[in-house]
Amino acid sequence: MGPSALILLIICAVAFSAGGIFFSKILMTYSKNPVKQQAYECGIPTSTTSWVQFPVGYYLFALVFLVFDVELVFLYPWAVVAKQVGMLALVEIVIFLFILFLGLLYAHKKGALKWM
């Protein structure tokens, strides 16, 4: 299991991806129907253009939520083995939560948590 296996894996991944795109372009049927080009939103016909810029605050709010939601997943395995690993795990999780808290304070200071 050396570098040759990694190179073979990368070649297979690129070939598999390129092959999927290639065959989908060959087998795809294309029709120029204006209804298919419209954005679908709850079955209600669009009254304006479908290109609307959302404020960047929505994206920041979503990213902050995603970061803290994913980081929360790391607490579950720790809670399962907390008694077995002892005091060192408690110190490490306190440091981890402190770093998360600093990130939350930074996001609050920058205004990423303010809803429009």
Biopython code that builds the backbone (N, CA, C, O; Angstrom):
import numpy as np
from Bio.PDB.StructureBuilder import StructureBuilder

atoms = [
    (1, "MET", "N", (0.847, -1.175, 0.000)),
    (1, "MET", "CA", (0.000, 0.000, 0.000)),
    (1, "MET", "C", (0.886, 1.230, 0.000)),
    (1, "MET", "O", (1.043, 1.873, 1.037)),
    (2, "GLY", "N", (1.442, 1.555, -1.091)),
    (2, "GLY", "CA", (2.344, 2.687, -1.156)),
    (2, "GLY", "C", (1.762, 3.812, -1.986)),
    (2, "GLY", "O", (0.544, 3.919, -2.132)),
    (3, "PRO", "N", (2.617, 4.638, -2.522)),
    (3, "PRO", "CA", (2.168, 5.765, -3.333)),
    (3, "PRO", "C", (1.464, 5.328, -4.614)),
    (3, "PRO", "O", (0.626, 6.057, -5.144)),
    (4, "SER", "N", (1.802, 4.147, -5.107)),
    (4, "SER", "CA", (1.154, 3.681, -6.337)),
    (4, "SER", "C", (-0.339, 3.441, -6.111)),
    (4, "SER", "O", (-1.137, 3.674, -7.018)),
    (5, "ALA", "N", (-0.725, 2.987, -4.942)),
    (5, "ALA", "CA", (-2.142, 2.780, -4.639)),
    (5, "ALA", "C", (-2.880, 4.112, -4.589)),
    (5, "ALA", "O", (-4.017, 4.211, -5.052)),
    (6, "LEU", "N", (-2.242, 5.132, -4.031)),
    (6, "LEU", "CA", (-2.866, 6.451, -3.977)),
    (6, "LEU", "C", (-3.025, 7.035, -5.379)),
    (6, "LEU", "O", (-4.061, 7.621, -5.696)),
    (7, "ILE", "N", (-2.018, 6.877, -6.202)),
    (7, "ILE", "CA", (-2.093, 7.379, -7.580)),
    (7, "ILE", "C", (-3.183, 6.648, -8.345)),
    (7, "ILE", "O", (-3.935, 7.269, -9.097)),
    (8, "LEU", "N", (-3.277, 5.330, -8.162)),
    (8, "LEU", "CA", (-4.334, 4.556, -8.815)),
    (8, "LEU", "C", (-5.712, 4.990, -8.333)),
    (8, "LEU", "O", (-6.647, 5.073, -9.129)),
    (9, "LEU", "N", (-5.847, 5.265, -7.052)),
    (9, "LEU", "CA", (-7.120, 5.731, -6.506)),
    (9, "LEU", "C", (-7.507, 7.075, -7.101)),
    (9, "LEU", "O", (-8.673, 7.281, -7.439)),
    (10, "ILE", "N", (-6.563, 7.987, -7.236)),
    (10, "ILE", "CA", (-6.865, 9.305, -7.817)),
    (10, "ILE", "C", (-7.257, 9.161, -9.278)),
    (10, "ILE", "O", (-8.199, 9.812, -9.732)),
    (11, "ILE", "N", (-6.553, 8.324, -10.017)),
    (11, "ILE", "CA", (-6.883, 8.109, -11.434)),
    (11, "ILE", "C", (-8.280, 7.505, -11.572)),
    (11, "ILE", "O", (-9.054, 7.927, -12.431)),
    (12, "CYS", "N", (-8.603, 6.535, -10.744)),
    (12, "CYS", "CA", (-9.937, 5.930, -10.786)),
    (12, "CYS", "C", (-11.022, 6.936, -10.418)),
    (12, "CYS", "O", (-12.092, 6.939, -11.027)),
    (13, "ALA", "N", (-10.761, 7.787, -9.433)),
    (13, "ALA", "CA", (-11.749, 8.786, -9.032)),
    (13, "ALA", "C", (-12.004, 9.790, -10.154)),
    (13, "ALA", "O", (-13.150, 10.143, -10.431)),
    (14, "VAL", "N", (-10.935, 10.244, -10.792)),
    (14, "VAL", "CA", (-11.097, 11.195, -11.894)),
    (14, "VAL", "C", (-11.799, 10.527, -13.069)),
    (14, "VAL", "O", (-12.675, 11.133, -13.686)),
    (15, "ALA", "N", (-11.429, 9.288, -13.390)),
    (15, "ALA", "CA", (-12.054, 8.583, -14.505)),
    (15, "ALA", "C", (-13.531, 8.323, -14.231)),
    (15, "ALA", "O", (-14.368, 8.475, -15.121)),
    (16, "PHE", "N", (-13.850, 7.932, -13.005)),
    (16, "PHE", "CA", (-15.249, 7.676, -12.654)),
    (16, "PHE", "C", (-16.081, 8.949, -12.745)),
    (16, "PHE", "O", (-17.196, 8.927, -13.268)),
    (17, "SER", "N", (-15.550, 10.052, -12.241)),
    (17, "SER", "CA", (-16.275, 11.327, -12.284)),
    (17, "SER", "C", (-16.430, 11.822, -13.714)),
    (17, "SER", "O", (-17.522, 12.216, -14.124)),
    (18, "ALA", "N", (-15.338, 11.802, -14.475)),
    (18, "ALA", "CA", (-15.397, 12.262, -15.858)),
    (18, "ALA", "C", (-16.303, 11.363, -16.692)),
    (18, "ALA", "O", (-17.028, 11.845, -17.563)),
    (19, "GLY", "N", (-16.263, 10.055, -16.428)),
    (19, "GLY", "CA", (-17.133, 9.141, -17.162)),
    (19, "GLY", "C", (-18.603, 9.402, -16.884)),
    (19, "GLY", "O", (-19.424, 9.347, -17.799)),
    (20, "GLY", "N", (-18.943, 9.684, -15.643)),
    (20, "GLY", "CA", (-20.335, 10.000, -15.316)),
    (20, "GLY", "C", (-20.823, 11.265, -16.001)),
    (20, "GLY", "O", (-21.941, 11.315, -16.513)),
    (21, "ILE", "N", (-19.984, 12.274, -16.005)),
    (21, "ILE", "CA", (-20.358, 13.523, -16.683)),
    (21, "ILE", "C", (-20.461, 13.310, -18.185)),
    (21, "ILE", "O", (-21.387, 13.807, -18.826)),
    (22, "PHE", "N", (-19.513, 12.574, -18.745)),
    (22, "PHE", "CA", (-19.504, 12.316, -20.191)),
    (22, "PHE", "C", (-20.752, 11.558, -20.618)),
    (22, "PHE", "O", (-21.413, 11.951, -21.579)),
    (23, "PHE", "N", (-21.083, 10.477, -19.917)),
    (23, "PHE", "CA", (-22.247, 9.693, -20.308)),
    (23, "PHE", "C", (-23.556, 10.432, -20.063)),
    (23, "PHE", "O", (-24.521, 10.223, -20.799)),
    (24, "SER", "N", (-23.614, 11.270, -19.069)),
    (24, "SER", "CA", (-24.838, 12.044, -18.865)),
    (24, "SER", "C", (-25.034, 13.067, -19.978)),
    (24, "SER", "O", (-26.168, 13.334, -20.375)),
    (25, "LYS", "N", (-23.949, 13.641, -20.488)),
    (25, "LYS", "CA", (-24.064, 14.570, -21.622)),
    (25, "LYS", "C", (-24.500, 13.842, -22.887)),
    (25, "LYS", "O", (-25.247, 14.397, -23.693)),
    (26, "ILE", "N", (-24.040, 12.599, -23.071)),
    (26, "ILE", "CA", (-24.416, 11.829, -24.260)),
    (26, "ILE", "C", (-25.884, 11.417, -24.189)),
    (26, "ILE", "O", (-26.606, 11.534, -25.180)),
    (27, "LEU", "N", (-26.329, 10.941, -23.042)),
    (27, "LEU", "CA", (-27.676, 10.396, -22.908)),
    (27, "LEU", "C", (-28.741, 11.440, -22.613)),
    (27, "LEU", "O", (-29.932, 11.131, -22.652)),
    (28, "MET", "N", (-28.335, 12.663, -22.320)),
    (28, "MET", "CA", (-29.281, 13.699, -21.932)),
    (28, "MET", "C", (-30.083, 14.188, -23.135)),
    (28, "MET", "O", (-29.540, 14.409, -24.218)),
    (29, "THR", "N", (-31.374, 14.348, -22.921)),
    (29, "THR", "CA", (-32.208, 14.999, -23.939)),
    (29, "THR", "C", (-32.435, 16.434, -23.488)),
    (29, "THR", "O", (-32.688, 16.696, -22.312)),
    (30, "TYR", "N", (-32.343, 17.338, -24.417)),
    (30, "TYR", "CA", (-32.440, 18.749, -24.072)),
    (30, "TYR", "C", (-33.588, 19.369, -24.839)),
    (30, "TYR", "O", (-33.687, 19.203, -26.055)),
    (31, "SER", "N", (-34.460, 20.085, -24.137)),
    (31, "SER", "CA", (-35.550, 20.823, -24.786)),
    (31, "SER", "C", (-35.492, 22.266, -24.321)),
    (31, "SER", "O", (-35.202, 22.544, -23.157)),
    (32, "LYS", "N", (-35.764, 23.160, -25.214)),
    (32, "LYS", "CA", (-35.712, 24.589, -24.894)),
    (32, "LYS", "C", (-37.105, 25.076, -24.508)),
    (32, "LYS", "O", (-37.705, 25.891, -25.209)),
    (33, "ASN", "N", (-37.601, 24.578, -23.409)),
    (33, "ASN", "CA", (-38.905, 24.958, -22.905)),
    (33, "ASN", "C", (-38.711, 26.072, -21.880)),
    (33, "ASN", "O", (-37.978, 25.881, -20.909)),
    (34, "PRO", "N", (-39.352, 27.240, -22.069)),
    (34, "PRO", "CA", (-39.129, 28.335, -21.114)),
    (34, "PRO", "C", (-39.636, 28.028, -19.705)),
    (34, "PRO", "O", (-39.158, 28.621, -18.738)),
    (35, "VAL", "N", (-40.589, 27.118, -19.576)),
    (35, "VAL", "CA", (-41.094, 26.773, -18.247)),
    (35, "VAL", "C", (-40.025, 26.026, -17.453)),
    (35, "VAL", "O", (-39.934, 26.176, -16.235)),
    (36, "LYS", "N", (-39.211, 25.217, -18.151)),
    (36, "LYS", "CA", (-38.168, 24.466, -17.456)),
    (36, "LYS", "C", (-37.043, 25.365, -16.977)),
    (36, "LYS", "O", (-36.288, 24.983, -16.083)),
    (37, "GLN", "N", (-36.919, 26.532, -17.545)),
    (37, "GLN", "CA", (-35.851, 27.446, -17.149)),
    (37, "GLN", "C", (-36.225, 28.303, -15.944)),
    (37, "GLN", "O", (-35.369, 28.996, -15.396)),
    (38, "GLN", "N", (-37.476, 28.267, -15.527)),
    (38, "GLN", "CA", (-37.918, 29.072, -14.389)),
    (38, "GLN", "C", (-37.548, 28.386, -13.075)),
    (38, "GLN", "O", (-37.433, 27.163, -12.992)),
    (39, "ALA", "N", (-37.369, 29.209, -12.073)),
    (39, "ALA", "CA", (-37.111, 28.676, -10.736)),
    (39, "ALA", "C", (-38.414, 28.132, -10.162)),
    (39, "ALA", "O", (-39.472, 28.745, -10.310)),
    (40, "TYR", "N", (-38.330, 26.987, -9.513)),
    (40, "TYR", "CA", (-39.510, 26.376, -8.903)),
    (40, "TYR", "C", (-39.563, 26.761, -7.432)),
    (40, "TYR", "O", (-38.667, 26.443, -6.650)),
    (41, "GLU", "N", (-40.638, 27.454, -7.081)),
    (41, "GLU", "CA", (-40.820, 27.861, -5.694)),
    (41, "GLU", "C", (-42.259, 27.596, -5.290)),
    (41, "GLU", "O", (-43.133, 28.442, -5.478)),
    (42, "CYS", "N", (-42.494, 26.443, -4.745)),
    (42, "CYS", "CA", (-43.786, 26.070, -4.158)),
    (42, "CYS", "C", (-44.922, 26.042, -5.168)),
    (42, "CYS", "O", (-46.085, 26.125, -4.773)),
    (43, "GLY", "N", (-44.630, 25.928, -6.442)),
    (43, "GLY", "CA", (-45.675, 25.847, -7.443)),
    (43, "GLY", "C", (-46.315, 27.174, -7.789)),
    (43, "GLY", "O", (-47.208, 27.219, -8.636)),
    (44, "ILE", "N", (-45.890, 28.250, -7.166)),
    (44, "ILE", "CA", (-46.446, 29.567, -7.453)),
    (44, "ILE", "C", (-45.645, 30.183, -8.598)),
    (44, "ILE", "O", (-44.416, 30.218, -8.540)),
    (45, "PRO", "N", (-46.322, 30.668, -9.635)),
    (45, "PRO", "CA", (-45.572, 31.282, -10.742)),
    (45, "PRO", "C", (-44.790, 32.506, -10.253)),
    (45, "PRO", "O", (-45.274, 33.271, -9.419)),
    (46, "THR", "N", (-43.589, 32.674, -10.779)),
    (46, "THR", "CA", (-42.765, 33.806, -10.366)),
    (46, "THR", "C", (-43.298, 35.086, -10.982)),
    (46, "THR", "O", (-43.731, 35.110, -12.135)),
    (47, "SER", "N", (-43.259, 36.145, -10.196)),
    (47, "SER", "CA", (-43.767, 37.429, -10.695)),
    (47, "SER", "C", (-42.635, 38.349, -11.120)),
    (47, "SER", "O", (-42.851, 39.269, -11.909)),
    (48, "THR", "N", (-41.446, 38.119, -10.619)),
    (48, "THR", "CA", (-40.293, 38.933, -10.998)),
    (48, "THR", "C", (-39.192, 38.001, -11.472)),
    (48, "THR", "O", (-39.417, 36.809, -11.685)),
    (49, "THR", "N", (-38.011, 38.554, -11.633)),
    (49, "THR", "CA", (-36.897, 37.700, -12.034)),
    (49, "THR", "C", (-36.545, 36.767, -10.885)),
    (49, "THR", "O", (-36.733, 37.103, -9.716)),
    (50, "SER", "N", (-36.046, 35.620, -11.225)),
    (50, "SER", "CA", (-35.715, 34.657, -10.182)),
    (50, "SER", "C", (-34.343, 34.930, -9.573)),
    (50, "SER", "O", (-33.967, 34.264, -8.608)),
    (51, "TRP", "N", (-33.593, 35.874, -10.098)),
    (51, "TRP", "CA", (-32.296, 36.228, -9.537)),
    (51, "TRP", "C", (-32.502, 37.320, -8.503)),
    (51, "TRP", "O", (-32.755, 38.473, -8.850)),
    (52, "VAL", "N", (-32.393, 36.958, -7.245)),
    (52, "VAL", "CA", (-32.545, 37.901, -6.153)),
    (52, "VAL", "C", (-31.321, 37.749, -5.264)),
    (52, "VAL", "O", (-30.975, 36.640, -4.857)),
    (53, "GLN", "N", (-30.673, 38.856, -4.967)),
    (53, "GLN", "CA", (-29.517, 38.785, -4.079)),
    (53, "GLN", "C", (-29.976, 38.845, -2.638)),
    (53, "GLN", "O", (-30.708, 39.751, -2.240)),
    (54, "PHE", "N", (-29.540, 37.874, -1.865)),
    (54, "PHE", "CA", (-29.836, 37.857, -0.446)),
    (54, "PHE", "C", (-28.713, 38.590, 0.281)),
    (54, "PHE", "O", (-27.563, 38.566, -0.155)),
    (55, "PRO", "N", (-29.047, 39.232, 1.374)),
    (55, "PRO", "CA", (-27.991, 39.881, 2.158)),
    (55, "PRO", "C", (-26.996, 38.847, 2.678)),
    (55, "PRO", "O", (-27.366, 37.713, 2.981)),
    (56, "VAL", "N", (-25.746, 39.246, 2.775)),
    (56, "VAL", "CA", (-24.696, 38.332, 3.199)),
    (56, "VAL", "C", (-24.892, 37.885, 4.643)),
    (56, "VAL", "O", (-24.330, 36.870, 5.054)),
    (57, "GLY", "N", (-25.660, 38.608, 5.401)),
    (57, "GLY", "CA", (-25.916, 38.245, 6.796)),
    (57, "GLY", "C", (-26.595, 36.899, 6.941)),
    (57, "GLY", "O", (-26.347, 36.183, 7.911)),
    (58, "TYR", "N", (-27.451, 36.540, 5.987)),
    (58, "TYR", "CA", (-28.107, 35.244, 6.038)),
    (58, "TYR", "C", (-27.083, 34.114, 5.904)),
    (58, "TYR", "O", (-27.165, 33.101, 6.598)),
    (59, "TYR", "N", (-26.129, 34.303, 5.011)),
    (59, "TYR", "CA", (-25.105, 33.283, 4.820)),
    (59, "TYR", "C", (-24.199, 33.182, 6.047)),
    (59, "TYR", "O", (-23.819, 32.081, 6.448)),
    (60, "LEU", "N", (-23.857, 34.304, 6.635)),
    (60, "LEU", "CA", (-23.021, 34.280, 7.834)),
    (60, "LEU", "C", (-23.736, 33.579, 8.978)),
    (60, "LEU", "O", (-23.137, 32.791, 9.709)),
    (61, "PHE", "N", (-25.015, 33.873, 9.123)),
    (61, "PHE", "CA", (-25.806, 33.241, 10.173)),
    (61, "PHE", "C", (-25.852, 31.730, 9.957)),
    (61, "PHE", "O", (-25.703, 30.961, 10.907)),
    (62, "ALA", "N", (-26.057, 31.304, 8.712)),
    (62, "ALA", "CA", (-26.118, 29.878, 8.399)),
    (62, "ALA", "C", (-24.772, 29.199, 8.633)),
    (62, "ALA", "O", (-24.726, 28.077, 9.135)),
    (63, "LEU", "N", (-23.686, 29.862, 8.276)),
    (63, "LEU", "CA", (-22.363, 29.275, 8.484)),
    (63, "LEU", "C", (-22.021, 29.144, 9.967)),
    (63, "LEU", "O", (-21.441, 28.145, 10.392)),
    (64, "VAL", "N", (-22.381, 30.149, 10.739)),
    (64, "VAL", "CA", (-22.126, 30.067, 12.177)),
    (64, "VAL", "C", (-22.948, 28.937, 12.784)),
    (64, "VAL", "O", (-22.452, 28.187, 13.624)),
    (65, "PHE", "N", (-24.200, 28.815, 12.362)),
    (65, "PHE", "CA", (-25.031, 27.708, 12.853)),
    (65, "PHE", "C", (-24.422, 26.371, 12.463)),
    (65, "PHE", "O", (-24.369, 25.453, 13.282)),
    (66, "LEU", "N", (-23.967, 26.252, 11.232)),
    (66, "LEU", "CA", (-23.394, 24.996, 10.763)),
    (66, "LEU", "C", (-22.130, 24.629, 11.531)),
    (66, "LEU", "O", (-21.933, 23.468, 11.889)),
    (67, "VAL", "N", (-21.283, 25.606, 11.781)),
    (67, "VAL", "CA", (-20.046, 25.340, 12.517)),
    (67, "VAL", "C", (-20.359, 24.828, 13.917)),
    (67, "VAL", "O", (-19.785, 23.831, 14.354)),
    (68, "PHE", "N", (-21.257, 25.497, 14.618)),
    (68, "PHE", "CA", (-21.552, 25.086, 15.986)),
    (68, "PHE", "C", (-22.376, 23.806, 16.029)),
    (68, "PHE", "O", (-22.293, 23.053, 16.999)),
    (69, "ASP", "N", (-23.159, 23.551, 15.006)),
    (69, "ASP", "CA", (-23.915, 22.311, 14.950)),
    (69, "ASP", "C", (-22.982, 21.124, 14.733)),
    (69, "ASP", "O", (-23.140, 20.082, 15.369)),
    (70, "VAL", "N", (-22.027, 21.278, 13.851)),
    (70, "VAL", "CA", (-21.066, 20.200, 13.599)),
    (70, "VAL", "C", (-20.161, 19.993, 14.805)),
    (70, "VAL", "O", (-19.844, 18.854, 15.147)),
    (71, "GLU", "N", (-19.747, 21.058, 15.443)),
    (71, "GLU", "CA", (-18.883, 20.917, 16.615)),
    (71, "GLU", "C", (-19.614, 20.250, 17.774)),
    (71, "GLU", "O", (-18.991, 19.579, 18.596)),
    (72, "LEU", "N", (-20.907, 20.427, 17.844)),
    (72, "LEU", "CA", (-21.677, 19.786, 18.900)),
    (72, "LEU", "C", (-21.661, 18.266, 18.762)),
    (72, "LEU", "O", (-21.781, 17.548, 19.755)),
    (73, "VAL", "N", (-21.515, 17.783, 17.544)),
    (73, "VAL", "CA", (-21.452, 16.344, 17.310)),
    (73, "VAL", "C", (-20.236, 15.732, 18.014)),
    (73, "VAL", "O", (-20.270, 14.564, 18.402)),
    (74, "PHE", "N", (-19.166, 16.511, 18.180)),
    (74, "PHE", "CA", (-17.971, 16.003, 18.847)),
    (74, "PHE", "C", (-18.176, 15.815, 20.352)),
    (74, "PHE", "O", (-17.380, 15.141, 21.005)),
    (75, "LEU", "N", (-19.224, 16.396, 20.894)),
    (75, "LEU", "CA", (-19.469, 16.230, 22.326)),
    (75, "LEU", "C", (-20.078, 14.866, 22.660)),
    (75, "LEU", "O", (-19.890, 14.372, 23.772)),
    (76, "TYR", "N", (-20.794, 14.257, 21.735)),
    (76, "TYR", "CA", (-21.446, 12.980, 22.018)),
    (76, "TYR", "C", (-20.449, 11.851, 22.274)),
    (76, "TYR", "O", (-20.598, 11.140, 23.269)),
    (77, "PRO", "N", (-19.438, 11.652, 21.421)),
    (77, "PRO", "CA", (-18.480, 10.584, 21.755)),
    (77, "PRO", "C", (-17.745, 10.848, 23.066)),
    (77, "PRO", "O", (-17.431, 9.915, 23.804)),
    (78, "TRP", "N", (-17.475, 12.106, 23.350)),
    (78, "TRP", "CA", (-16.809, 12.424, 24.609)),
    (78, "TRP", "C", (-17.702, 12.054, 25.792)),
    (78, "TRP", "O", (-17.223, 11.513, 26.789)),
    (79, "ALA", "N", (-18.999, 12.344, 25.682)),
    (79, "ALA", "CA", (-19.916, 12.049, 26.780)),
    (79, "ALA", "C", (-20.034, 10.550, 27.021)),
    (79, "ALA", "O", (-20.263, 10.120, 28.151)),
    (80, "VAL", "N", (-19.882, 9.760, 25.982)),
    (80, "VAL", "CA", (-19.995, 8.312, 26.123)),
    (80, "VAL", "C", (-18.816, 7.740, 26.908)),
    (80, "VAL", "O", (-18.995, 6.832, 27.719)),
    (81, "VAL", "N", (-17.618, 8.264, 26.672)),
    (81, "VAL", "CA", (-16.418, 7.696, 27.298)),
    (81, "VAL", "C", (-15.833, 8.601, 28.375)),
    (81, "VAL", "O", (-14.671, 8.435, 28.744)),
    (82, "ALA", "N", (-16.593, 9.534, 28.878)),
    (82, "ALA", "CA", (-16.064, 10.507, 29.840)),
    (82, "ALA", "C", (-15.562, 9.844, 31.114)),
    (82, "ALA", "O", (-14.513, 10.229, 31.631)),
    (83, "LYS", "N", (-16.282, 8.862, 31.629)),
    (83, "LYS", "CA", (-15.847, 8.197, 32.867)),
    (83, "LYS", "C", (-14.591, 7.368, 32.647)),
    (83, "LYS", "O", (-13.756, 7.253, 33.544)),
    (84, "GLN", "N", (-14.454, 6.797, 31.472)),
    (84, "GLN", "CA", (-13.331, 5.896, 31.220)),
    (84, "GLN", "C", (-12.012, 6.642, 31.019)),
    (84, "GLN", "O", (-10.962, 6.150, 31.432)),
    (85, "VAL", "N", (-12.049, 7.825, 30.390)),
    (85, "VAL", "CA", (-10.799, 8.524, 30.082)),
    (85, "VAL", "C", (-10.346, 9.446, 31.194)),
    (85, "VAL", "O", (-9.172, 9.815, 31.244)),
    (86, "GLY", "N", (-11.237, 9.826, 32.082)),
    (86, "GLY", "CA", (-10.830, 10.546, 33.279)),
    (86, "GLY", "C", (-10.709, 12.053, 33.138)),
    (86, "GLY", "O", (-11.357, 12.687, 32.305)),
    (87, "MET", "N", (-9.853, 12.597, 33.988)),
    (87, "MET", "CA", (-9.725, 14.046, 34.140)),
    (87, "MET", "C", (-9.116, 14.718, 32.915)),
    (87, "MET", "O", (-9.450, 15.865, 32.617)),
    (88, "LEU", "N", (-8.245, 14.042, 32.213)),
    (88, "LEU", "CA", (-7.605, 14.622, 31.035)),
    (88, "LEU", "C", (-8.649, 14.964, 29.966)),
    (88, "LEU", "O", (-8.558, 16.005, 29.314)),
    (89, "ALA", "N", (-9.630, 14.090, 29.793)),
    (89, "ALA", "CA", (-10.686, 14.352, 28.810)),
    (89, "ALA", "C", (-11.535, 15.545, 29.235)),
    (89, "ALA", "O", (-11.985, 16.316, 28.387)),
    (90, "LEU", "N", (-11.755, 15.703, 30.524)),
    (90, "LEU", "CA", (-12.524, 16.844, 31.007)),
    (90, "LEU", "C", (-11.785, 18.147, 30.712)),
    (90, "LEU", "O", (-12.397, 19.119, 30.271)),
    (91, "VAL", "N", (-10.501, 18.172, 30.946)),
    (91, "VAL", "CA", (-9.703, 19.371, 30.665)),
    (91, "VAL", "C", (-9.714, 19.673, 29.170)),
    (91, "VAL", "O", (-9.846, 20.830, 28.769)),
    (92, "GLU", "N", (-9.575, 18.648, 28.357)),
    (92, "GLU", "CA", (-9.569, 18.854, 26.908)),
    (92, "GLU", "C", (-10.904, 19.370, 26.399)),
    (92, "GLU", "O", (-10.934, 20.238, 25.526)),
    (93, "ILE", "N", (-12.021, 18.851, 26.931)),
    (93, "ILE", "CA", (-13.324, 19.304, 26.455)),
    (93, "ILE", "C", (-13.619, 20.723, 26.934)),
    (93, "ILE", "O", (-14.302, 21.481, 26.246)),
    (94, "VAL", "N", (-13.106, 21.084, 28.112)),
    (94, "VAL", "CA", (-13.270, 22.463, 28.590)),
    (94, "VAL", "C", (-12.500, 23.424, 27.685)),
    (94, "VAL", "O", (-12.997, 24.502, 27.360)),
    (95, "ILE", "N", (-11.306, 23.042, 27.283)),
    (95, "ILE", "CA", (-10.533, 23.872, 26.351)),
    (95, "ILE", "C", (-11.258, 23.975, 25.005)),
    (95, "ILE", "O", (-11.326, 25.053, 24.414)),
    (96, "PHE", "N", (-11.793, 22.858, 24.529)),
    (96, "PHE", "CA", (-12.545, 22.838, 23.276)),
    (96, "PHE", "C", (-13.752, 23.762, 23.338)),
    (96, "PHE", "O", (-13.984, 24.542, 22.414)),
    (97, "LEU", "N", (-14.524, 23.681, 24.421)),
    (97, "LEU", "CA", (-15.698, 24.545, 24.566)),
    (97, "LEU", "C", (-15.303, 26.010, 24.733)),
    (97, "LEU", "O", (-16.026, 26.900, 24.286)),
    (98, "PHE", "N", (-14.171, 26.263, 25.366)),
    (98, "PHE", "CA", (-13.700, 27.633, 25.503)),
    (98, "PHE", "C", (-13.352, 28.233, 24.136)),
    (98, "PHE", "O", (-13.665, 29.390, 23.858)),
    (99, "ILE", "N", (-12.706, 27.438, 23.295)),
    (99, "ILE", "CA", (-12.391, 27.907, 21.942)),
    (99, "ILE", "C", (-13.670, 28.162, 21.150)),
    (99, "ILE", "O", (-13.757, 29.146, 20.415)),
    (100, "LEU", "N", (-14.658, 27.287, 21.293)),
    (100, "LEU", "CA", (-15.945, 27.517, 20.633)),
    (100, "LEU", "C", (-16.614, 28.783, 21.148)),
    (100, "LEU", "O", (-17.199, 29.543, 20.376)),
    (101, "PHE", "N", (-16.527, 29.004, 22.447)),
    (101, "PHE", "CA", (-17.112, 30.204, 23.028)),
    (101, "PHE", "C", (-16.420, 31.458, 22.506)),
    (101, "PHE", "O", (-17.077, 32.467, 22.251)),
    (102, "LEU", "N", (-15.106, 31.405, 22.347)),
    (102, "LEU", "CA", (-14.395, 32.543, 21.759)),
    (102, "LEU", "C", (-14.856, 32.804, 20.327)),
    (102, "LEU", "O", (-14.990, 33.957, 19.914)),
    (103, "GLY", "N", (-15.099, 31.737, 19.574)),
    (103, "GLY", "CA", (-15.619, 31.890, 18.214)),
    (103, "GLY", "C", (-17.004, 32.505, 18.213)),
    (103, "GLY", "O", (-17.324, 33.325, 17.351)),
    (104, "LEU", "N", (-17.824, 32.116, 19.169)),
    (104, "LEU", "CA", (-19.161, 32.692, 19.278)),
    (104, "LEU", "C", (-19.088, 34.177, 19.646)),
    (104, "LEU", "O", (-19.836, 34.987, 19.100)),
    (105, "LEU", "N", (-18.201, 34.531, 20.560)),
    (105, "LEU", "CA", (-18.023, 35.943, 20.900)),
    (105, "LEU", "C", (-17.534, 36.758, 19.705)),
    (105, "LEU", "O", (-17.980, 37.885, 19.493)),
    (106, "TYR", "N", (-16.623, 36.187, 18.931)),
    (106, "TYR", "CA", (-16.117, 36.868, 17.743)),
    (106, "TYR", "C", (-17.234, 37.088, 16.722)),
    (106, "TYR", "O", (-17.347, 38.169, 16.144)),
    (107, "ALA", "N", (-18.062, 36.057, 16.500)),
    (107, "ALA", "CA", (-19.176, 36.189, 15.561)),
    (107, "ALA", "C", (-20.176, 37.227, 16.053)),
    (107, "ALA", "O", (-20.732, 37.979, 15.253)),
    (108, "HIS", "N", (-20.407, 37.274, 17.353)),
    (108, "HIS", "CA", (-21.330, 38.271, 17.906)),
    (108, "HIS", "C", (-20.757, 39.677, 17.763)),
    (108, "HIS", "O", (-21.483, 40.621, 17.451)),
    (109, "LYS", "N", (-19.460, 39.809, 17.993)),
    (109, "LYS", "CA", (-18.820, 41.123, 17.875)),
    (109, "LYS", "C", (-18.857, 41.631, 16.431)),
    (109, "LYS", "O", (-19.031, 42.828, 16.200)),
    (110, "LYS", "N", (-18.697, 40.735, 15.466)),
    (110, "LYS", "CA", (-18.712, 41.117, 14.057)),
    (110, "LYS", "C", (-20.121, 41.322, 13.520)),
    (110, "LYS", "O", (-20.288, 41.803, 12.399)),
    (111, "GLY", "N", (-21.137, 40.966, 14.301)),
    (111, "GLY", "CA", (-22.530, 41.177, 13.870)),
    (111, "GLY", "C", (-23.091, 40.055, 13.020)),
    (111, "GLY", "O", (-24.111, 40.243, 12.356)),
    (112, "ALA", "N", (-22.453, 38.893, 13.021)),
    (112, "ALA", "CA", (-22.926, 37.781, 12.212)),
    (112, "ALA", "C", (-24.199, 37.146, 12.776)),
    (112, "ALA", "O", (-24.886, 36.411, 12.067)),
    (113, "LEU", "N", (-24.518, 37.420, 14.036)),
    (113, "LEU", "CA", (-25.689, 36.814, 14.656)),
    (113, "LEU", "C", (-26.911, 37.728, 14.639)),
    (113, "LEU", "O", (-27.969, 37.356, 15.146)),
    (114, "LYS", "N", (-26.776, 38.901, 14.068)),
    (114, "LYS", "CA", (-27.925, 39.810, 13.986)),
    (114, "LYS", "C", (-28.783, 39.449, 12.788)),
    (114, "LYS", "O", (-28.314, 39.401, 11.651)),
    (115, "TRP", "N", (-30.051, 39.198, 13.073)),
    (115, "TRP", "CA", (-30.982, 38.894, 11.990)),
    (115, "TRP", "C", (-31.441, 40.219, 11.391)),
    (115, "TRP", "O", (-31.633, 41.201, 12.108)),
    (116, "MET", "N", (-31.613, 40.237, 10.092)),
    (116, "MET", "CA", (-31.895, 41.492, 9.384)),
    (116, "MET", "C", (-33.116, 42.174, 9.902)),
    (116, "MET", "O", (-33.484, 43.240, 9.408)),
]
sb = StructureBuilder()
sb.init_structure("model")
sb.init_model(0)
sb.init_chain("A")
sb.init_seg("    ")
for serial, (resi, resn, name, xyz) in enumerate(atoms, 1):
    if name == "N":
        sb.init_residue(resn, " ", resi, " ")
    sb.init_atom(name, np.array(xyz, "f"), 0.0, 1.0, " ", f" {name:<3s}", serial, name[0])
structure = sb.get_structure()
